[in-house]
Amino acid sequence: MSTDDITSLKVRVEGAVQGVGFRDFLAMAAEADKLDGWVRNRADGSVEALVSGPTKAVENFVSAATHGPRGARVTSVDLLNSEPPAEKGFLRKATL
């Protein structure tokens, strides 16, 4: 796989996205596609993630983020190109 096939994005999800299992939902989506990165809640009520891996798998992750788990209400998803994470695997980080 060439580096052209790898996409790294910062993903910020806003809406009713805390207290509904959103971080676990995104972590499971990332782990299912063997993506690298992390996810965390933010003090402003949003959920933020850094995700990196094959472009198609990252697109699947973003699609999952636009819907979220049952009980979530996503109002916006912002995407920003990013550098890949330093560590491999997908982590749940503490709230920022």
C-alpha angles and dihedrals in degrees: 000000000000124000087250087072093057123090126188120192139172106221123197118188122194132189131059092341106131124080092024101087095263095144092051090045092054093042090054090048091051094045092049089060094037093242124166125228141065145268131213143165118249125218089241090066097258129116119232128196139177112208131180134176143084110353095240092051091049089051089053089051092051090049090053090049092055090060105027126185126316109292096030123115112199115200099173143002118201120197127198127178110245145175114266117262119268093233130058122237130039121283137193106225130200120266115278 
